[in-house]
Amino acid sequence: MRIYTAEQTAQCLPYVELARSLASMLRTERAGAARAPRRMVVPLGGENALLLMPATDDRLAVTKLVTVHPGNPDRGLPTIQAELLVIDAATGERLGLLDGQTVTARRTAALSLLAAQHLAPRPAGPMLIIGAGAQARAHLEAFREGLRVAEAYIASRTPMRAEALAEYGQCLGVRTRVVDHPTEILDQVTVIITATTSSTPVLPETVRQDAFIAAVGAFRLDMAELPAALIHRARLYVDTLDGARAEAGDLIQANVDWRRVTSLGEALDEPRPLQGLVVFKSVGHALWDLAAARLVFGT
C-alpha cells in the first residue's frame, strides 16, 4: 500500500481533471452504479466532530476518517484533519492512503468549479472569498485554474490569514486584495465563495442578481453562512438532495421549499441559467472522495 503525502495527493488531483471525474461520478450515481451511505457524524464535544464516510463502485471502495475542530486555527492547527483509505473492491487489497485533508479541500473546490462551469451566469468573476483557510485557498486555486479568474477579494475575521491568502493569490497571477467587509465590493463580484464554519450569516442579502454563490463551509443544522432572504430569491442547487435535507443548515433554517432545489447531477443536463442569482450549497459526500480516488488510481 502506498502512502501519499499532502503534496503528492495534490499533484494527483488537478482541479480541471477532478471536476471531470466528479461529473462522471454524478452520472454514475444517477445510474445506480456507485453507492454511499449517509455519513456518520460523531460529536466530540463543543463544535468538534468525527465524520466517517465510506463509498464504493464496481472497482474501488473508500473510507474517509475526518475530524473537524473549528477552534484549531487559534491553536496553530488545521480545522480539518483526515485520511482517505482506498481499497480494491474485488479483493479488499489496500491500494493507498491519501491525505484526506487535501482530498477534501480539492474535491470540494473542484465540485464548486463544476457547478460554476454549468450554473454561473458570469463564471469568470471578479471573485469574493469569505474565509481564509484550506477551503478558501483551494477555491482560489480551482477557479484560477479552471475559469481563469483574474481578480479576487478576500474577507476574513483573521486579517493575518487573509493577507497571507492574498499574497498567495498574487503568486498565482490573480489580482488579490483583502477587504474588511464583503459589502465593500458586492456590487462588483459575480462569483462568491463562503468557506467558513459560521453559525450566523457571513454574507448580506445585497448581492448582484447575476451572482453565483458556492456555500461550502456550513455542514450542520446549526450553521448558516447565507441569510434566508438571499436564499429565497435565488435559484437553488445542492450537491446531493439527501445530504442537503439532513445537513444544509442554510437551507433548512430558511425553510426552503425543496421542490425548488435541484441536485447538481440533474443540472448537468440542463441549460445554463442566463440570469438570476444562483446558490450552490455543498455539504460533502463520500462519492466525491471516490471520484478523487478514481482519478488517482486510474479507474
N, C-alpha and C positions, 0 to 999 in steps of 0.2 A: 504494500500500500504506500502510495506517495503522499507525503505531507507538503502542502503548498503554503508558502509564506504569504503575507498580505500582498507583497509586491508581485509575486508570481501569480497569485489569484487574479489580481487586477490585469496583468498582462494577458491572461487567458480570456478576459471578458471585455473586449472593446464595445463601446456603447451602441454603435450602429448595428453591429452583428448581433449583439444581445437583444436589441429591440426586435430584430427579425426573428430571433429564436422565441421571444415572448409572443409575437404574433402567431407563430406556428403552434406554440403551446395553447394559446387561446382557442385556436381552431381544433386542436387535438382534444381539448377538454369538451368542447361542444359536441364532438363526435363520440364522446364517452370512452376514449382510449387512454385517458390519464385520470388518476384518482388521488384525492387527498381529503382526509377528514378535517373537520374544523380544528384549528389549532387549540391546544390546551394552554391555558394561562393560569399559572400558579402564583398567587400573591406571596411576596417575600417580605411584607411589612412596609408600611408607608405607601409610597408610589412605586416601589420596586416590584418587578415581576420576572418570573421564569416562563419562557414560552417553549413548547415542544411542537415541531412542525414536520411531520412525515408526508411523503408523496411518492407515487410510482407511476410508471407507464409500462410498456411491454419489454423495455430494455434495462432501465435503471430504477433504483429506489434511492431515496434520500431521506435523511433526518437532520433537521437543524435544531440545535440547542442554543437558545438565546436568553441572555439576561439583560434587562432594561433597568437602569438606575439613573433617573433624571438628575439626581444631585451629584453625580460623579464629576462633571466638569469642575466643580468647586474643589474637588479632591485631586484634580490633575489626571483624572481617568476618563475613558470614553463612556458615553451614555449607554451604548450598545456593545456587548461583547458576545461572540458567537462562534460556533464551529458548524460546518456542514459535512456530514459523512455521506459519501457516495458509494453505492453498492450495486453490483451486478445482480439484476432482479432474478435471473435464471439460476445462478449458482450460489448467491449470497456472498461472493468474493468481495472483500473491501477494496475498492478501486482507489480511493483517495480521500483526503481530509482537506477541504478548502477552508480558507479563512472566512468564517461566517460573517464577520462584520463587513468585510469587503464585498462579499456576495450580496448582503442585504442592501448596502449603500448603492451598489452599481445596478442591481436588478430593479430597485425601486426607481432610481433615476432613469433607467432605460425604459421602464414602463410609462413614466411621465412623458418621456420623449416620444414614445409610440403614440400616446394619447394626444400630444400636441401636434404630431405629424398628421393625425387624422381628424382632429377636432378643433384646433385653434384657428380662429378667423385670421389672425396675424401672428404666425408662429415664430417669426424671426426677431421679435422683441421691438423695443427695449424690454429688459427683464428686471424684475424685482425679486429678490430672495429674502424672506424673513426667517432669520435663524443663521447661525454661522458654524454649525457642527458638521459632522461627517456627511449627512444628507445634503446640506447646503452646498458643500464642496462638490459632491458627486453630481448634483443637478447642474452646477455651473459648468463642470466638465462635459456632461452629456449634451447640454443644449449648445455649447460651443462646437462640439464635435459633430452633432447630428443636424443642427439647424443653422450653424454659422452665426449664432447670436454675437453681436459685436459690442453691445453696450449693456451693462448690468449695474444694479444698485443693491447694496446690502443694508438691511436693517436688523439690529440685534440688541438684546439687553446687555450684552457683554462687548463693549466697544473694542477691547483689545483683540478679541477673536474676529470681530467684524473687519477690523483693519488688516489683520493677517489674511483673511479670505480675499479682501480687495486686492492686496498685493499679489496673491496667488493668481487672481483673475487677470491682472496685468501681465503676468508671466505667460498666461495662456493666449494673450493677444486680445483680451476683452477690455474695453474701456470700463473700468470698475471703480466705483466710489461708494463710500459709506454715507448713509443718511440717518438723521436722528430719529425720524418717524416716517412711516410709509406715506402719510398724507402729503409730504413734500413733493412727491413725484408721481402720484397716482394718475394724474392727467396725462402722463407721458408713456407709462408702461403698458404693454399689451400681453405680456406673459408674467404671471406671478406664481411663485412657489412659496408655500408656507411649510416650513420644516422645523416645527417646534413641538414640545410636549405640553403646551399651554392648556389650562383648563378653562380659559376665557379667550374670546376672540382677539386675535392679534392684527386683524385687518378690518378697517372700517367698511361701511356699506358702499361708500362713494368711489367705486372703481369704474373704469371705462366700460361702455356697453359692448365693445368689441374685444374685451379681455378674455384670456384663458387663465384659469386658476387651477393649479395642481396642489391639493391639500394632502400632504403625506405624513404629517407629524403625529396627529392625534390618532390613537388606536384603542381608546377605551370609551365607555359610555359617558364618563365624567369629563372628557376632554372635548374642546371645541375651538378650533382655530378661526372659524368663519362665523359671522353673525347671521342670525336667522333671516333677517330682512334681505341680505345678499343672496342667500341660498334660494329664497322663494322667488327671486326674479331671474334666476339662471336656468339654463339647460343643465341637467344633472346627469353625470356619468360616474360609474364606480368600477373598480377592478373586478369585484365579484358581488353579486347581489346578496348571496347568503352571508358573506363576511361583513358587508356593509350594514345589513339589517341587524347584525349582532354587535358590531363594534364601532360603527361610524358615528361617534358622538355628535359631530357637527350636524349630520342629517337627522339623527334621532331626536336630538334636543330641539331641532327646528320643526319637528312633527311633519316631515315631508310626506307627500302623497307618493308612495312607492311606485305607483303607476306612471309617474313622471320620470322615473330613474331608469337609465339604460346601462347595461353592462358594456364594458369596453369590447368584449368579444363580439357582441351584436353590432356595435358601432363600426367595427372594421369593415363591414359590408354595406355601410350606409354612406350617402354623400356627406362631404364635409359641411358643417354649418357655416354659412357665409356671413352671418351676422348674429348678434346677440351674445350676451355674457355666457361663458361656458365654465362649469365647475367640474373637475375630475377629482373624485375622492378615492384615495387608495389606503387600504388598511393592511395590505400584505397578505400573501398566501403562499403555502408551501409549493404550489405548482410553479411559481415564479423562480424558486430555488431550483426546481427540477429543470426548468428551461436553461438556467445557468449551467447546471451540471451537463446537460446535453451539449452545450457549446464547448465545454472544456473537454469532454470525453468523446466528442465526435459522433453522437447518435442523434 
